[in-house]
Amino acid sequence: MNCDVLIIGGGFAGLSAATALAEKGLRVTLLEARRRLGGRAYSFRDDVTGDIVDNGQHLFMACYHETRRFLGRIGTERHLRFQPDLRVDFRTPDGRRTALKCPRLPAPYHLLAGFASLSTVSVGDIFRLRHIMADLAVGDPHARAALTVSEWLRRNRQSGAIISNFWTPLTVAALNESPDVASAGGLAVVLQRGFAGSREDARLGLSVVGLSELYTEAARRYIEDRGGEVRLGAPVAALDLRGGGCEGVTLKDGTRLPADAVISAIPPPALAPLLPDADWLRPLPTSPIVSVNVWFDRPVMAEPFAGLLGTECQWAFNRSMILNSARGGYVALVISAARDHIHRPQQDLVRLAVTDLRRLFPESRTACVTRAFAVKEREATLSPAVGILRPGQKSPVRNLFLAGDWTDTGLPATIESAVVSGHRCAEMILG
Ligand SMILES: Cc1cc2nc3c(=O)[nH]c(=O)nc-3n(C[C@H](O)[C@H](O)[C@H](O)COP(=O)(O)OP(=O)(O)OC[C@H]3O[C@@H](n4cnc5c(N)ncnc54)[C@H](O)[C@@H]3O)c2cc1C
């Protein structure tokens, strides 16, 4: 018997699509190749320390409205904790602390006041932000998308100091790409939705549980409670393509599963072999992320997270504080756009992370490292380079829909993009 909809892939995109369809009473079957759900956003317990490790620390923004709707649906939004007001701490190259602290003023004044609180930003820099604001308000989005972030910032008269101390860390964190490669279009979306929107939307949030606990098992229960099925260890080997349409899939073990509609929620390199003749599916560049998990014998940072200026590691997350663990001292350091680091051996990455941390966090200099390892994500996200073309959710193949952070949602390749794409596929099928 046909199930109504087959969903291929159990990451944020596939699970949000499947739960949205199950909510409306459709019978869904979700097929995941691995023996676990979560794709590129998952967690595991470290056997030695007992702590929960994410494959990479994920930051949420309060403007992730679709992600919050998905988590609300499956009952886990309470695990996200948002700041009362936007605040981003930084450590400067000489180990001093400074912070972008946005007070309770209406947008965009909260942001301007926030910039004024940063010791790394001059009065002239704050004055020159008007060029960025004017470009965002009345600039041509197509012309902007054709520029790299670096070109766009120069055109908008930003100084070298604010580029190094603010725009580069923001671009690398939000787009997982260097400002010399990333399109300014992606940064503009982050600024418009996140920072220039309401004061509430600009707040950052963290999951106080491991990523897998945040959404995978709750989504699976939600689907199963509504008569759907989640199959793990079920790689799809082929799409059943006939007469310009998709009528189901064949698994690697030869099982054929017919369906009225199929949602592919897998990344392009996994989708390409399933659609060998699709000239509309072009390879897309990707960018890696390295996360180094370090345990010290005592707490070494006071902030929940901080941007690191002038070091190879760009952010440090106080995992002990985030997970509310009694034992302090667990820190995760992140290197995004990590092309120069992804091939380096574990011990080099650990040495680099500990050196960076000790340079900027004097508290860590006398603390002993008790355990450390790096997690490498080679194809962490799409690289939002100038000129790339992302396909939309409606594919040229009848009854085949495309979800995934990399599809064209108008957003950078983030959790929110994955969930927006999943919800759009569900809406198209329901419609
Ligand atoms: C280290 C790291 C840090 C990040 N930080 C942030 C952050 O701070 N904020 C943010 O918003 N985003 C962040 N992201 C991005 C975010 O994780 C992704 O955008 C999101 O997880 C993508 O979800 P997805 O469902 O589109 O794809 P995926 O998570 O890749 O899911 C695809 C699934 O399909 C499965 N699959 C593949 N082929 C097949 C097949 N043939 N048959 C069946 N199943 C198959 C895979 O196993 C996988 O489970 C980060 C990513 C990484 C890696």
The ligand as a Gaussian input file, in Angstrom:
#p B3LYP/6-31G(d) Opt

LIG

0 1
 C       29.670000      22.138000      12.815000
 C       28.429000      22.835000      12.351000
 C       28.015000      24.009000      12.989000
 C       26.855000      24.648000      12.558000
 N       26.422000      25.757000      13.230000
 C       25.208000      26.286000      12.940000
 C       24.660000      27.323000      13.738000
 O       25.283000      27.800000      14.686000
 N       23.416000      27.793000      13.427000
 C       22.699000      27.290000      12.378000
 O       21.573000      27.726000      12.167000
 N       23.212000      26.312000      11.582000
 C       24.431000      25.796000      11.843000
 N       24.928000      24.766000      11.091000
 C       24.184000      24.312000       9.907000
 C       23.090000      23.299000      10.265000
 O       23.610000      22.246000      11.026000
 C       22.517000      22.750000       8.961000
 O       22.047000      23.833000       8.199000
 C       21.380000      21.775000       9.165000
 O       21.671000      20.810000      10.146000
 C       21.092000      21.082000       7.820000
 O       19.993000      20.207000       7.953000
 P       19.444000      19.414000       6.702000
 O       18.288000      18.613000       7.169000
 O       19.242000      20.336000       5.557000
 O       20.622000      18.431000       6.210000
 P       21.370000      17.246000       6.993000
 O       21.447000      17.558000       8.432000
 O       22.642000      17.008000       6.250000
 O       20.412000      15.972000       6.820000
 C       20.439000      15.141000       5.698000
 C       20.232000      13.692000       6.146000
 O       20.069000      12.891000       4.972000
 C       20.697000      11.633000       5.207000
 N       20.945000      11.004000       3.903000
 C       21.888000      11.341000       2.985000
 N       21.777000      10.544000       1.907000
 C       20.736000       9.692000       2.140000
 C       20.139000       8.628000       1.391000
 N       20.574000       8.293000       0.161000
 N       19.094000       7.967000       1.950000
 C       18.617000       8.303000       3.192000
 N       19.166000       9.284000       3.929000
 C       20.206000       9.978000       3.421000
 C       21.948000      12.010000       5.992000
 O       22.468000      10.909000       6.679000
 C       21.416000      13.113000       6.908000
 O       20.957000      12.586000       8.140000
 C       26.117000      24.133000      11.450000
 C       26.555000      22.976000      10.809000
 C       27.681000      22.326000      11.250000
 C       28.115000      21.067000      10.554000

